[in-house]
Amino acid sequence: MNLRIRELGHEYVLHHVSYKPNSSSFTEAGNLYIEKVVTIWLNSKTEFVLLTIHVSGKLAIFKSGDKRWTIINEMSSPFDDVIVYKGRFYAVDNTGRTVVVAMDKNLGLVGNPVFGGDKKYLVESKGDLLLVDMYLSIDTDEGGIGYDASQDLVQYMSERTVWFKVFKLNEEGKCWIEVKDLEDRVLFLGDDLTFSAQASELCGCKGNCIFFDDNFFYSREEGIDGSMVGRDIGVFELESGCIGPLRNFPGYSKMFWPPPDWVASTSLEFGYVLNIHA
């Protein structure tokens, strides 16, 4: 078997100062303060600027040499995601309103709200900025089995992802235009990283679909061949509207073995590797 490893992006994560790397408890304070951060390097990578989302839902910016984070108080609605696009910071709130964040902390509107969904992601694909709108539903665990006291309540009842819509930014009109077909592109959505790839370059993968992390599908099981069965990964096909755990889509699971950390929301490690079988 030939194995190629392809780097598709870099992930940066902030941990609260009380973070304990050897802890596996979900109640530890360190596990509750893990935030996505995006980075712009300046002056041949000797200086940098960081952008993240504060626990208040506001944006927070940090420049190398600063002693503390600066909270940007301007906020119509809590922010959902941040990204670096064409060398600049972009942020989207939970209405879909999207802004470009200048180094002087000023916000400029680049995309008006789209509303509708429950969580927004920003993804770059083929030079375009996409907004992915995730729709959630509160549901009980798969199978419809009643809650047992021995079960973890979080496992029994959680937010289930039921649908996605994808939009492309029209910069001149400052609006989002819905995209019905991603063609040969695949989108990957994680808590700390979003990226896209060309499906034809990924073994066993077809285009026009979205991979995402989703605790509702969480499973630590492995198939008889050692391939991954669940592990927080969901798949959504735009053409058919089919959505479900990775195990329901034969052929995809081997692409995610060993499990990359961007889809393992319970993981405490940094980075990820996507295996591509030639």
C-alpha positions in Angstrom: 0.0 0.0 0.0 1.4 3.4 -1.0 0.7 6.2 1.5 1.0 9.9 0.8 0.6 12.6 3.5 -0.6 15.9 2.2 -0.6 19.1 4.3 -3.8 21.1 3.7 -3.5 23.7 6.4 -2.3 24.8 9.9 -4.3 24.7 13.1 -3.7 27.1 16.0 -5.4 26.6 19.4 -5.4 28.6 22.6 -5.7 26.9 25.9 -6.7 28.5 29.2 -3.8 28.8 31.7 -5.2 26.1 33.8 -5.0 23.6 31.0 -3.8 20.2 32.1 -2.5 18.2 29.1 -2.9 14.8 30.9 -6.4 15.3 32.0 -9.3 13.4 30.3 -12.1 15.0 32.3 -14.6 17.1 30.4 -15.2 19.1 33.6 -11.6 20.4 33.8 -11.5 24.2 33.4 -8.7 23.8 30.8 -11.0 21.8 28.5 -13.7 24.5 28.7 -11.5 27.3 27.4 -10.1 26.0 24.2 -10.6 28.6 21.4 -9.8 28.8 17.7 -7.1 31.4 16.9 -6.0 32.7 13.5 -2.6 34.2 12.8 -1.1 36.8 10.5 2.7 37.0 10.4 4.4 40.3 9.8 7.9 41.4 8.8 9.2 38.1 7.6 7.6 36.2 10.5 9.4 38.1 13.2 6.1 39.7 14.4 2.6 38.4 14.4 -1.1 39.3 15.1 -3.6 36.9 16.6 -7.4 37.0 16.4 -9.8 34.8 18.4 -13.3 34.9 19.8 -13.6 35.8 23.5 -15.9 33.9 25.8 -18.3 36.9 25.6 -18.7 36.3 21.8 -16.7 39.4 21.0 -13.5 39.4 19.0 -10.1 39.7 20.8 -6.8 40.7 19.1 -3.3 40.3 20.3 -0.1 41.8 18.7 3.4 40.5 19.4 4.9 42.8 22.0 1.5 43.4 23.7 1.1 42.5 27.3 -2.6 41.5 27.1 -5.4 40.8 24.7 -7.5 43.7 23.4 -11.3 43.1 23.3 -13.1 44.6 20.3 -16.3 45.8 21.8 -18.2 46.3 18.6 -20.6 43.4 18.3 -24.1 43.2 16.8 -24.3 39.5 17.6 -21.9 36.9 19.1 -19.2 35.8 16.6 -19.1 32.2 15.4 -15.9 31.9 13.4 -12.7 33.7 12.3 -10.4 33.1 9.3 -7.5 34.6 7.4 -8.5 35.3 3.8 -6.3 37.0 1.3 -3.9 38.1 4.1 -6.6 39.7 6.2 -8.7 38.8 9.2 -12.4 38.0 8.6 -15.1 37.2 11.2 -18.7 36.0 11.0 -21.3 36.3 13.7 -24.3 34.0 14.2 -26.5 36.0 11.8 -24.0 35.6 9.0 -22.9 39.2 9.2 -19.3 39.2 8.1 -16.6 41.8 8.8 -13.0 42.3 7.9 -10.9 43.1 10.9 -8.2 45.7 10.4 -4.9 45.8 12.4 -6.2 49.0 14.1 -9.1 47.0 15.4 -11.7 48.7 13.1 -14.4 46.4 11.6 -15.6 46.8 8.0 -18.7 45.1 6.7 -18.1 42.8 3.8 -21.2 40.5 4.0 -24.7 41.2 5.2 -26.6 38.6 7.3 -28.1 35.4 5.9 -29.9 34.2 9.1 -31.5 30.8 9.0 -29.0 28.4 10.6 -27.5 27.9 14.0 -23.7 28.1 13.5 -21.7 29.8 10.8 -18.3 28.8 9.4 -16.0 30.6 7.0 -14.0 28.5 4.5 -11.7 29.4 1.6 -12.2 27.4 -1.5 -10.5 28.0 -4.8 -9.8 31.6 -3.9 -13.4 32.3 -2.9 -14.7 32.9 0.6 -17.5 30.6 1.6 -20.0 30.8 4.4 -21.3 27.4 5.6 -24.5 27.6 7.6 -25.1 24.6 10.0 -28.6 23.7 11.1 -28.9 22.0 14.5 -31.7 20.1 16.3 -31.9 19.0 19.9 -32.3 15.2 19.8 -31.7 12.1 21.9 -29.0 9.6 21.1 -29.3 7.4 18.0 -31.6 4.5 18.1 -34.4 6.1 20.1 -33.6 4.1 23.3 -34.7 5.7 26.6 -32.2 7.3 28.9 -30.5 5.0 31.3 -29.0 6.4 34.5 -25.7 4.6 33.7 -25.5 6.6 30.4 -23.7 9.9 30.2 -26.4 12.5 29.8 -24.2 14.4 27.3 -24.1 11.3 25.1 -27.8 10.7 25.5 -29.0 14.2 24.5 -27.0 16.6 22.3 -27.3 19.0 19.4 -27.7 17.0 16.2 -26.6 18.5 12.9 -29.4 18.1 10.4 -28.6 20.3 7.4 -26.1 22.7 5.7 -26.3 25.6 3.3 -23.3 27.0 1.5 -22.9 30.6 0.3 -20.2 32.4 -1.7 -19.3 36.0 -0.9 -20.1 38.7 -3.5 -17.7 41.3 -2.4 -19.1 44.1 -4.6 -22.7 43.6 -3.3 -21.6 42.7 0.2 -23.9 39.8 0.1 -23.9 36.0 0.3 -25.1 34.0 -2.8 -26.2 30.4 -2.1 -24.1 27.7 -3.7 -25.9 24.5 -4.7 -23.0 22.6 -6.1 -19.4 22.5 -4.9 -18.4 20.4 -7.9 -15.1 18.6 -7.2 -14.6 20.4 -3.9 -14.9 19.0 -0.4 -15.2 21.2 2.7 -13.9 20.2 6.2 -15.3 21.9 9.2 -13.7 21.6 12.7 -13.9 23.6 15.8 -10.4 25.0 15.4 -9.9 24.8 11.6 -11.8 24.9 8.3 -10.3 24.1 4.9 -11.2 22.7 1.5 -9.7 20.2 -0.9 -10.1 18.8 -4.4 -12.0 15.5 -4.1 -10.3 13.9 -7.1 -7.0 14.1 -5.1 -8.5 12.2 -2.1 -8.9 8.5 -2.3 -12.5 7.2 -2.0 -13.9 10.7 -1.8 -16.4 12.4 -4.2 -17.0 16.1 -4.4 -19.9 18.3 -3.3 -19.8 17.2 0.3 -19.0 18.4 3.7 -17.1 16.6 6.5 -17.7 18.0 10.0 -17.2 17.2 13.7 -20.4 16.4 15.5 -20.7 14.9 19.0 -24.0 13.3 18.2 -22.2 10.8 16.0 -19.4 10.3 18.6 -18.1 6.7 18.7 -14.8 5.1 19.7 -15.5 1.9 17.9 -13.3 0.5 15.1 -14.2 -1.6 12.2 -12.8 -5.2 11.8 -10.1 -3.8 9.4 -9.0 -1.2 12.0 -10.5 1.6 10.1 -12.4 4.3 12.0 -16.1 3.9 12.5 -17.3 7.1 14.1 -15.1 9.5 16.1 -17.0 12.7 15.9 -17.1 12.8 12.1 -20.3 13.5 10.1 -20.8 13.7 6.4 -23.3 15.8 4.4 -23.9 15.4 0.7 -25.2 18.6 -0.9 -26.8 17.0 -3.9 -28.8 14.3 -2.1 -29.2 16.1 1.3 -28.0 12.8 3.0 -26.4 13.4 6.3 -25.0 10.9 8.9 -22.0 9.5 10.7 -18.9 8.5 8.8 -19.7 4.8 9.2 -22.7 5.3 6.9 -20.5 6.3 4.0 -18.3 3.4 3.0 -14.8 4.2 1.8 -14.5 7.5 3.6 -13.4 6.1 7.0 -10.0 4.9 5.8 -9.2 8.4 4.7 -9.5 9.5 8.4 -7.2 6.9 10.0 -5.5 7.7 12.3 -8.2 10.2 13.4 -7.1 13.8 12.6 -7.5 16.1 15.6 -9.5 18.8 13.7 -12.5 16.4 13.8 -11.9 15.1 17.4 -13.5 17.8 19.5 -12.6 15.8 22.6 -8.9 15.6 21.6 -6.3 17.6 23.5 -3.6 17.4 20.9 -2.5 19.9 18.3 -2.4 19.5 14.6 -3.8 16.9 12.2 -2.8 14.6 9.4 -5.0 13.6 6.5 -4.0 10.3 4.9 -4.3 9.9 1.2 -3.9 6.4 -0.3 -2.4 6.4 -3.8 
